[in-house]
Amino acid sequence: MSDVPFFRTVMGHRFIEATVPALVTELQRLNKNLERLVIAIERAASPAPKPPEEPR
């Protein structure tokens, strides 16, 4: 192995400047989608409210 630190290599620079931010963006997107999915599942699992009864 060379004595050059990874972040000083072209591949290391690309990893830090492009890959890591892209991963963070995709993780944020995944989290938002999971939150929406959980909300949809919770709504589907809860019973529908009963309509008010009409007076006789």
Order of alpha helices (4+ residues) and beta strands (2+ residues): alpha-alpha
